[in-house]
């Protein structure tokens, strides 16, 4: 065994230590070692047994700790992808010392902790984390192997990412809200990915100087580096955002009540984004990048279309709301098949009557407009489908041309329509203000961005929509959620069915005062029951 490498049993735990900047070549041998070429055991089938799991995991972790990337990779079921990442652990991430401590396996899953040192030049910093591996049976050889995924090396690694230590490409930034209060990822964990994206885009113009960091870097040129460990500090620049620390704190607390939820809050009079929150925090920014059917919250846009096309004159217009309606051989129905005799448009909106809005397809179909009218209205008055430039990457909604039964489904927010919390918060903000103001996270003056624009609604249209959203909040499907919210308010509920998902996604969008909020809770059911209380908590933080 070469100098600088130790193997020991400490307190019953198998500890692998590779010391010194140079990793020693090292092979750990066991009786009946799975990597041995001395014998040719019969090809086994079925799940690995406990002995195989123990030996294979220890052999892999020992080779990794010793810096033997090729040997460790050969103990996985994908050595071609594993070896470059394992080799990069020393060469690119500059890990100079590693201690790996396996814990007791749970079936074929072996958790372990890593305590290491990262060295760049004359500076060394400790680095610790936990991960796990899974032992599987090789398909062709029958040997027990580590199932390779980049997350074995570090839990935040994904396909197309790797570890790297070196001078940063962008200076660090201290993000502050619109009134100058600092926004840290420790206090506001949902903002972590956004802060990385803002740093990548605006680090140079914010006035800071780069440092040296261990980061997760991606082959995607649009992805921001994710800092794991600062080695030598740079000087942060200050970046002012449109966020509000109080509203952001309320949003973080509200979405945290659910396993999977997202929320955006917007100031209608300016389009400034006041809060962005996701649960779980720190991962994919579903609030701004998600693309899902919005359910009945889309009826705000459908109602605007019906008003614009002259299908109804206003909230008092008489409409039909039967329990079911047929369109091209498909039956659409209301929740629990309710009906409203002698209904007005406002009644159908506040109670979210599906059949009223689907019946709007027929006259437009006779004009040859049914498949395009909704998308035209969404672009014309709400800016949906235009290219928004908020300051970070966003998905800005999609209302594509449709035909057949998909057209009817789109009028109630199903079919091929896709939205997220950002776009639906903007829809409510547009109704409240009377016109679309493109949401912004950082001032456009930072990079001379040209914001998307749309036509301002006719006064009669915005007034009608506000009246119907107010009725929804005060006496309709949104009443229970909005009862605690004071002031001039409006709301719309939604639930969206998803293929293969037993329970609908819960949607809710609302405004009160000069704040509009939208939230979606995955598998939350009715909009007023799950997403509604989330939105109300944030509106009450005004």
Order of alpha helices (4+ residues) and beta strands (2+ residues): beta-beta-alpha-alpha-alpha-beta-beta-beta-beta-beta-beta-alpha-beta-beta-beta-alpha-beta-beta-alpha-alpha-beta-beta-beta-beta-alpha-alpha-alpha-alpha-alpha-alpha-alpha-beta-beta-beta-alpha
